[in-house]
Amino acid sequence: MNLSFFDQFTSPYLLGIPLILMSMLFPALLFPSPGNRWVNNRLSTLQSWGIDLITKQLMIPLNKNGHKWAMIFTSLMLLLLSINLLGLLPYTFTPTTQLSMNMALAFPLWLATLLTGLRNQPSASLGHLLPEGTPTPLIPALILIETISLLIRPLALGVRLTANLTAGHLLIQLISTATTALLSIMPTISAITSIILLLLTILEVAVAMIQAYVFVLLLSLYLQENI
């Protein structure tokens, strides 16, 4: 029974082909394609308003040089947001519960921000490794500590997203299993747990949106340090 709780985090297969790619591409089909007219329908208007709002929020920490990353950050935000929310539906698979996928998103983008800083302003980028006014005996230790903290940033991004979504999915499954098991034995307790399950689901919807925003926001802050 304990193993069945983690079966939801294994990638489904069809004829030996992993369906994780399909689950990543499917959210893109939910967004209506833009037409030639200024205003097509209410859904397109709502989509444009949401994308504009997300882009403004993500570009607040960045100066003008970082605005060229707006398309990348907005697309990543919409991808993570749609995958996280669709993963809360019954009988669905959430790719962002896989550490390998989150690291595949975090590491290249973090490396791109780092290389951007080393190319444009190498002295300032390397200067982050040694705070100003550091006593001479502490210089080697601080450089080592700052280097380690810099290198674990992509790992922290991936682990944070994976851990939060995995914990939420496990809690929902545990409480829903308890609700079903107590229904015939203690209906009152089952009703109380079902209310808790509803509140937890609402909380997980908020967590899914917040974690997608935090993931992209931290990448934008890393970019701001290097431009």
N, C-alpha and C positions, 0 to 999 in steps of 0.2 A: 504493500500500500504506500509506503514511503517513496518507492521508486516511481509510482504513478504520478506523484505530485510534480516530478521533474520531467515527465514525458512531454509536457507542453513546451519545454524549452529546446526540444530536439527538432531539427529541421525536417519537415515532412518530405517524403519521396513519392514519385509517381513513375513507375516503370524504371526504377533505378536512377531517376533524374531528380536532384534536389530542387524543391520548389521555392527556395529562399529568394531566388532572383525574381520569380513572378510576384512574390509578396512585396518585393521592393518596388517593382514597376507598376503594380496595380494602383497605388494611390494617385499616380499621375493621371490616370484615366478619369478620376473624379473631378478634376479641374476643367471647366469648359474652355475650349480653345477660343482665342480672341478672333473677332471678325473684322470686317472693314468699316463698320459703322462706329460712331462714337459710343453709343449706348445700345447694347444688344437686348439685354433683359436684366431682371433684378439680380439673378445669380451672378452674372458677369460683373455688374456694378458692385455687388458685395465682395466679389473676389478681388477686384481692383482696389477697393477701399482697404481690405485686409492686408494685401501685399504692400500697399503704400504705407500703412501704419507700421507693419513689421519692419520695413526698410528704414523708416525714420528712426525707430527705436534702436535698431542695430547700428546705425551710422552716427548716433549721438556721441559715443566716445572717440570717434575718428575724426581726423582733420581731412582736408581736401584730398591729400595724396592717398588716403585710404578708401575714398569713395569709389574707386575703380573696382574694389572688392565687393560692391553692393550686390551684384548679381549672384556671386558665389555664395555669400552668406545668406541671402534671402532664399535661394533655392535649397540650400542645406536646411534652413529653418523649416521650410514648408515640407521637405521630405521627412525630417524627424518628427514633426508635429503630426503629419498624417499617419505615419507608421505607428507612432505611439498610441494615437487615439483609435485607429482601426484594430490594434492589438488587444484592446479591451472588449471587443465584441466576442461573443461565444464562438467556440470552435475555430478560432483564428490563431495564426502564428505571428509572433512579434520578433522581427529580425534584430531589433535593438536590444534584446535580452542576450544577444551573443556578443561576448567580449571581442571576438575576432573581427566582427563587422565594425564595432565602435572604434576599435584601434585602427582599422583600415580607413576610417573617416578622420580620426583625430591626428594620427601620425603624419600623413602627407601635408595636411593643412598647417599643422604646427611647424613642420620643417620648412614649408614655404614662407611662413612669416619670419622664421629665423634666418633663412637665406636672404630674404629681402632686406633685413636689417644689416647683415654682414656685407651685402653688396652696396647698399646706399650709404650707410654710416657705420663702418666697421669699428671705429673708435668708441662711439657711443654705445653700440651693442655690446662690445666687450667690457665697457666700463660698468655695466650692470653687475658684473661678477665681483666687483670690488667697490663697496660703498665708500664715499668720500670721508676722509678723516679717520680711517681705520688704523689702529696702532700697528706698528711694524711687526711685532711678534705674532699677531693674529691674521696677517695677510694670507699665508698658505692655507690655514684652516678655513677662512671665510671664502676664499676662491673655490676650495673643494666643496664646501656646503652649497654655495650658490650654483656651482656647476651641476651638482646632483639635483637640486631643486628645479633647475632648468630642464634637465633631461627627463625628469619624471612627470612633467606637465602633460604630455600626451597620454601617459598611463593613467594619470589622475582623471583626465577627461573621459577616457573609455570606461574605467572602473566605476566612476560616479554614475554615469548613465546606466550601465549594466546593473549595478547593485540596487539602485532605486526602483527600476522597473521590475527586476526579478523579485525583490522583496514584496512589492505591491501585488504582483500576480500570485505569489505563494500565499499571501494573507487572504486574498479573495477566494482562492481555491480551498484553503483550510476552513474558512468560515462558511462557505457554501456547502462544503461536505458535512460540517457539523449541523447546519440548518436542516439538511435533508435527513440526516441520521436521527435527529431529535424530533422530527415531525410527528412520527407515530408514537413516540414514547412520552415526550413532554411538549405538547403543542404550544404552551405559553412561552417556554424558553426558546422554542424554535421561532416564534414570532418576534421575540426580542432580538435574536441573532440575525433574523432577516432584516430588521431595521438597521442593525449595525452594519450588515453587509451593504445595504443601500447607501449609508453614509460613507462607508469605505470606498465604494465605487465612485461616488462623487469626488472624494479626496484623490483617488487615483487619476481621475480625469484632469484635475488640477495639477497633480504631480507630472503627468505626461506632458502637459503644455509647458510647465515651468522648467522641466529638465531639458526639453528641446531648446528653450530660450537661453538657459544658462550655458548649455554646450556651445552655442554660436556666440553668445556674448563674451565668454572667456576667450574664444579664438579672436574676436575683435579687439579685446584688450591686449592680447599677446601681439597682435599686429600693430597696435598703437605704440607699444614699447619700441618697435623696430622701425617706425617711420617718423 
